Amino acid sequence: MKIKVLYEDNIKNGHKNYTTIKIPDGDYSVMLDIDYEQRLAEAKPEKKDEVKRCETVQEMFDLLNSKEYNGWRRETRRIDPNPKMKKSNGQRGYSQGEPDDESFNIMDYLCTTSDDETRSRDYECEAICDWIRKTLAKKPEWADAFIAVRIDGIPIRDYANSIGADENNITQKLKRATKKLQEEYQNRQI
């Protein structure tokens, strides 16, 4: 039996490129049963009556392919294959990738951060918070207020309400914490 499978990497510019897999003749009903049980478990209670068991493996793969393709299409249908980027030399206007330029990839311009960048930013933030807590070890409420308001960006009013304190009290703690941290930062050993 031959089955046509659509992998995400094989969808190019909206055109489906199938990979053909040969499955030896035999009992593949276990695979069909597992697929049916999974789709039944994922279905909403009111839609469970509409879920039907696939009769052939090809029918099962066609169902998977349509979900895969529809997801890909939903995410990429508005991406311009020839994107326009702002010129990097400071002039007005756009520079545009050539249609036959292999080195130009739209996905490079859509991705804003990678997991490595996010992870390193998290480590830096954690190290800064640790230094603040160590510096203000005798006044942990100052450290908590400083981290919440100055680093996490929580408004003073919201932070004061969350801990049940007065806004003026939080403002004074922030001023004292800032002064203490500035002194420690200037006197640090490099």
LODO-563435 format. One line per 3 residues: number of its first residue (from 1); their letters; for each residue z, x, y of N, C-alpha, C. Coordinates in steps of 0.001 Angstrom, whole numbers. Layout:
# LODO-563435
NUM = A = Z:X:Y:Z:X:Y:Z:X:Y ~ ...
***
This chain:
# LODO-563435
1 = MKI = 0:847:-1173:0:0:0:0:890:1233 ~ -779:546:2226:-846:1276:3483:-195:434:4576 ~ 611:1109:5395:1305:432:6488:973:1159:7780
4 = KVL = 659:405:8826:405:985:10140:1692:907:10953 ~ 2138:2059:11485:3378:2140:12248:3045:2613:13650 ~ 3712:2022:14633:3536:2415:16021:4794:3128:16485
7 = YED = 4683:4415:16778:5806:5170:17303:5718:5186:18822 ~ 6859:5367:19476:6886:5346:20937:6003:6439:21523 ~ 5955:7598:20858:5142:8703:21352:3653:8397:21280
10 = NIK = 3269:7418:20463:1859:7112:20285:1354:6011:21212 ~ 2171:5575:22158:1706:4597:23142:1312:5383:24386 ~ 26:5412:24669:-452:6204:25805:-1235:5305:26735
13 = NGH = -766:5188:27956:-1432:4388:28980:-1713:2962:28510 ~ -808:2402:27752:-938:1030:27313:-1782:839:26071 ~ -2325:1915:25516:-3146:1810:24312:-2298:2197:23114
16 = KNY = -2364:1371:22063:-1575:1612:20871:-2329:2545:19924 ~ -1677:3619:19506:-2226:4518:18492:-1319:4430:17271 ~ -1836:3902:16191:-1039:3678:14995:-1068:4895:14083
19 = TTI = 26:5095:13359:100:6082:12300:118:5316:10985 ~ -696:5729:10038:-779:5022:8755:99:5737:7735 ~ 938:4962:7044:1835:5489:6023:1453:4847:4697
22 = KIP = 1357:5664:3660:1066:5141:2326:2379:4967:1570 ~ 2610:3764:1084:3810:3474:296:3349:3195:-1131 ~ 3952:3875:-2115:3527:3622:-3497:3855:2187:-3897
25 = DGD = 3000:1648:-4725:3238:285:-5201:4549:270:-5977 ~ 5337:-702:-5731:6617:-790:-6419:7462:-1857:-5767 ~ 8716:-1811:-6073:9608:-2847:-5573:10171:-2424:-4226
28 = YSV = 9673:-2998:-3157:10173:-2729:-1810:10874:-3963:-1256 ~ 11263:-4866:-2135:11939:-6085:-1686:13311:-5796:-1098 ~ 13946:-4692:-1518:15262:-4329:-957:15122:-4058:533
31 = MLD = 14053:-3350:916:13819:-3052:2318:13592:-4337:3114 ~ 12853:-5271:2545:12603:-6546:3219:13889:-7359:3346 ~ 14737:-7304:2318:16020:-8024:2377:16932:-7447:3454
34 = IDY = 17006:-6123:3524:17853:-5479:4530:17354:-5811:5931 ~ 16037:-5774:6122:15460:-6110:7421:15818:-7550:7809 ~ 15678:-8465:6871:15992:-9876:7138:17472:-10047:7505
37 = EQR = 18363:-9382:6776:19797:-9490:7061:20136:-8919:8436 ~ 19502:-7804:8802:19760:-7203:10118:19279:-8117:11238 ~ 18082:-8659:11100:17570:-9546:12143:18386:-10828:12231
40 = LAE = 18882:-11302:11098:19724:-12496:11076:21055:-12225:11773 ~ 21612:-11017:11558:22884:-10660:12199:22714:-10482:13714 ~ 21559:-9993:14145:21310:-9766:15570:20968:-11047:16321
43 = AKP = 20519:-12062:15605:20072:-13301:16248:21258:-14089:16793 ~ 21007:-14820:17878:22025:-15699:18446:22239:-16873:17495 ~ 23438:-17459:17513:23723:-18552:16568:22720:-19697:16626
46 = EKK = 22258:-20052:17815:21324:-21170:17919:19899:-20794:17484 ~ 19606:-19497:17364:18272:-19034:16982:18197:-18594:15519 ~ 19301:-18666:14777:19306:-18178:13396:18351:-18955:12503
49 = DEV = 18091:-20230:12823:17163:-21025:12014:15728:-20527:12149 ~ 15407:-19877:13286:14039:-19420:13533:13730:-18085:12855 ~ 14761:-17343:12435:14546:-16047:11791:14033:-16294:10376
52 = KRC = 12883:-15683:10061:12340:-15865:8716:12192:-14515:8038 ~ 12208:-14549:6727:12089:-13328:5944:10628:-12906:5913 ~ 10358:-11628:6143:8994:-11109:6083:8547:-11047:4630
55 = ETV = 7298:-11417:4401:6767:-11427:3029:6255:-10062:2610 ~ 5720:-9293:3572:5180:-7968:3253:5810:-6931:4171 ~ 5701:-5690:3747:6228:-4586:4555:5420:-4457:5844
58 = QEM = 4107:-4692:5765:3269:-4621:6962:3718:-5638:8002 ~ 4060:-6822:7563:4542:-7859:8475:5842:-7419:9158 ~ 6715:-6761:8396:7970:-6257:8956:7692:-5188:10022
61 = FDL = 6776:-4250:9716:6456:-3198:10672:5743:-3752:11904 ~ 4896:-4748:11729:4245:-5373:12881:5280:-5988:13811 ~ 6312:-6589:13248:7386:-7173:14053:8130:-6084:14827
64 = LNS = 8432:-4974:14140:9092:-3848:14809:8199:-3253:15888 ~ 6897:-3116:15583:5959:-2544:16545:5871:-3390:17811 ~ 5854:-4710:17651:5746:-5560:18837:6983:-5424:19712
67 = KEY = 8163:-5299:19108:9382:-5093:19904:9321:-3750:20631 ~ 8882:-2718:19917:8782:-1377:20496:7784:-1361:21658 ~ 6620:-1925:21428:5594:-1933:22459:6024:-2762:23660
70 = NGW = 6618:-3920:23428:7048:-4761:24545:8107:-4061:25388 ~ 9018:-3339:24737:10014:-2573:25484:9379:-1472:26302 ~ 8434:-744:25696:7752:325:26415:6976:-245:27599
73 = RRE = 6276:-1357:27365:5456:-1962:28413:6311:-2457:29565 ~ 7465:-3052:29266:8359:-3566:30298:8853:-2424:31190 ~ 9111:-1265:30589:9652:-142:31355:8589:612:32144
76 = TRR = 7358:627:31679:6360:1513:32281:5187:806:32924 ~ 5158:-503:32977:3962:-1189:33469:3704:-977:34954 ~ 4730:-670:35718:4532:-504:37160:4456:960:37579
79 = IDP = 4355:1842:36634:4248:3265:36959:2795:3593:37249 ~ 2565:4175:38400:1215:4556:38798:805:5789:37994 ~ -304:5740:37245:-713:6911:36465:-1121:8086:37349
82 = NPK = -1479:7813:38585:-1812:8873:39543:-853:8758:40721 ~ 376:9191:40548:1381:8964:41586:1136:9793:42837 ~ 1655:9266:43920:1555:9957:45191:2943:10490:45533
85 = MKK = 3024:11773:45815:4300:12384:46177:4250:12784:47636 ~ 5399:12745:48299:5430:13218:49679:5137:14703:49700 ~ 4438:15128:50709:4110:16542:50822:5383:17334:51051
88 = SNG = 5478:18479:50411:6693:19291:50514:6663:20242:51702 ~ 5556:20292:52437:5475:21217:53562:5931:20599:54879 ~ 6500:19388:54816:7033:18757:56011:6047:17900:56767
91 = QRG = 4769:17920:56397:3776:17109:57082:3811:15688:56546 ~ 3281:14782:57355:3184:13405:56906:2109:13274:55838 ~ 2269:12234:55013:1253:11955:54020:1741:12237:52616
94 = YSQ = 800:12138:51702:1128:12271:50294:184:13256:49642 ~ 676:13900:48614:-208:14669:47745:-319:13886:46452 ~ -1461:13955:45818:-1687:13125:44637:-2151:14000:43487
97 = GEP = -1646:13682:42285:-2057:14411:41101:-3473:14037:40701 ~ -4211:15002:40241:-5573:14747:39762:-5489:14057:38401 ~ -6376:13113:38121:-6321:12401:36838:-6452:13299:35614
100 = DDE = -7185:14426:35742:-7372:15299:34579:-6425:16502:34588 ~ -5437:16515:35469:-4488:17620:35553:-3415:17451:34481 ~ -3421:18327:33464:-2465:18230:32360:-1055:18651:32784
103 = SFN = -934:19515:33792:383:19999:34197:1150:18975:35025 ~ 455:17976:35540:1090:16961:36375:1559:15810:35495 ~ 2873:15553:35480:3429:14489:34650:4274:13580:35518
106 = IMD = 3967:12297:35524:4701:11340:36345:6171:11288:35971 ~ 6477:11484:34698:7865:11382:34255:8746:12457:34901 ~ 8154:13591:35297:8925:14623:35981:9443:14140:37329
109 = YLC = 8743:13214:37943:9118:12741:39262:9979:11485:39209 ~ 10018:10824:38063:10840:9629:37938:12266:9951:37542 ~ 12460:10996:36785:13794:11373:36328:14537:12034:37481
112 = TTS = 15699:11516:37832:16444:12079:38959:17481:13085:38503 ~ 18112:12867:37377:19092:13821:36856:18958:13889:35346 ~ 19363:15007:34813:19373:15135:33360:20814:15047:32883
115 = DDE = 20984:14950:31594:22331:14885:31041:23107:16158:31327 ~ 22419:17309:31311:23092:18577:31580:23626:18618:33006 ~ 22818:18141:33958:23267:18128:35350:24463:17199:35525
118 = TRS = 24411:16042:34916:25515:15091:35015:26763:15667:34385 ~ 26603:16290:33224:27741:16876:32526:28358:18003:33352 ~ 27535:18869:33941:28082:19976:34729:28772:19449:35993
121 = RDY = 28214:18361:36585:28854:17758:37748:30218:17180:37372 ~ 30300:16574:36187:31574:16022:35719:32603:17130:35510 ~ 32163:18272:34942:33074:19391:34732:33574:19952:36059
124 = ECE = 32680:20056:37037:33081:20549:38351:34101:19613:38991 ~ 33833:18318:38920:34745:17330:39500:36105:17394:38812 ~ 36086:17554:37493:37334:17640:36746:38112:18891:37139
127 = AIC = 37408:20013:37339:38074:21254:37746:38683:21106:39142 ~ 37973:20449:40043:38491:20234:41399:39728:19357:41361 ~ 39668:18277:40579:40830:17383:40475:42034:18100:39870
130 = DWI = 41778:18971:38883:42876:19752:38299:43506:20677:39336 ~ 42673:21317:40165:43197:22203:41212:44025:21401:42221 ~ 43544:20216:42589:44284:19376:43534:45624:18981:42941
133 = RKT = 45631:18565:41680:46897:18148:41036:47856:19324:40890 ~ 47320:20513:40610:48170:21700:40478:48754:22085:41839 ~ 47927:22010:42877:48379:22371:44219:49425:21381:44727
136 = LAK = 49230:20115:44450:50154:19081:44917:51064:18599:43782 ~ 51495:19545:42939:52298:19189:41764:53622:18523:42146 ~ 54196:18905:43282:55487:18324:43694:55312:16925:44270
139 = KPE = 54106:16572:44675:53824:15253:45250:52621:14628:44532 ~ 52820:14143:43308:51681:13598:42560:51063:12358:43214 ~ 51855:11602:43989:51277:10427:44648:50290:10845:45741
142 = WAD = 50519:12015:46364:49566:12536:47334:48255:12885:46622 ~ 48397:13547:45477:47211:13959:44721:46408:12744:44265 ~ 47094:11740:43752:46394:10534:43297:45671:9845:44446
145 = AFI = 46328:9747:45590:45717:9109:46753:44503:9909:47235 ~ 44655:11234:47289:43562:12087:47767:42348:11979:46845 ~ 42574:12035:45541:41473:11962:44577:40793:10595:44639
148 = AVR = 41599:9545:44702:41029:8198:44708:40206:7941:45970 ~ 40744:8321:47117:40081:7989:48381:39000:9003:48743 ~ 39323:10280:48684:38385:11305:49162:37316:11683:48133
151 = IDG = 37653:11676:46858:36675:12100:45851:35964:10899:45225 ~ 36743:9901:44799:36144:8739:44148:35562:7742:45140 ~ 35923:7867:46420:35328:7020:47450:35896:5614:47537
154 = IPI = 37098:5402:47037:37727:4083:47132:38242:3898:48561 ~ 37959:2770:49203:38477:2545:50553:40010:2548:50559 ~ 40576:3014:51677:42036:3122:51789:42698:1770:51571
157 = RDY = 42134:719:52145:42717:-617:52017:42764:-1052:50538 ~ 41663:-826:49815:41615:-1210:48399:42607:-400:47574 ~ 42692:909:47855:43635:1742:47108:45074:1319:47394
160 = ANS = 45371:1036:48664:46726:610:49033:47075:-705:48329 ~ 46146:-1637:48277:46397:-2907:47586:46581:-2712:46088 ~ 45850:-1783:45509:45935:-1582:44061:47278:-1000:43633
163 = IGA = 47907:-189:44501:49209:367:44120:50363:-358:44811 ~ 50047:-1338:45633:51088:-2120:46297:51779:-1368:47417 ~ 51033:-583:48166:51602:192:49276:50934:-224:50584
166 = DEN = 51513:249:51687:50989:-30:53018:49845:945:53326 ~ 48848:477:54072:47709:1335:54431:48153:2542:55251 ~ 49077:2332:56171:49562:3447:57002:50252:4499:56138
169 = NIT = 50971:4051:55125:51640:4972:54212:50605:5844:53497 ~ 49523:5226:53023:48466:5970:52326:47772:6932:53279 ~ 47523:6482:54506:46876:7345:55500:47723:8588:55770
172 = QKL = 49043:8413:55912:49932:9557:56146:49937:10502:54945 ~ 49953:9952:53737:49915:10794:52533:48616:11586:52487 ~ 47511:10952:52875:46224:11653:52890:46211:12788:53906
175 = KRA = 46788:12546:55084:46847:13598:56108:47670:14773:55621 ~ 48831:14479:55022:49699:15559:54520:49039:16312:53366 ~ 48387:15565:52481:47712:16203:51349:46567:17085:51841
178 = TKK = 45807:16612:52810:44694:17392:53361:45203:18678:53988 ~ 46282:18577:54735:46857:19763:55392:47330:20773:54348 ~ 48034:20300:53330:48543:21177:52274:47398:21836:51506
181 = LQE = 46357:21066:51183:45222:21614:50455:44450:22637:51291 ~ 44334:22395:52595:43659:23359:53468:44429:24680:53497 ~ 45743:24598:53585:46560:25820:53595:46394:26590:52289
184 = EYQ = 46464:25890:51182:46321:26538:49868:44931:27126:49675 ~ 43924:26412:50161:42558:26889:49988:42319:28164:50781 ~ 42884:28263:51972:42722:29457:52794:43500:30642:52214
187 = NRQ = 44620:30375:51536:45456:31443:51001:45147:31776:49538 ~ 44086:31227:48971:43788:31441:47561:43334:32887:47341 ~ 43545:33346:46105:43126:34697:45713:41753:34600:45078
190 = I = 40839:35421:45572:39466:35381:45036:39276:36534:44078
***
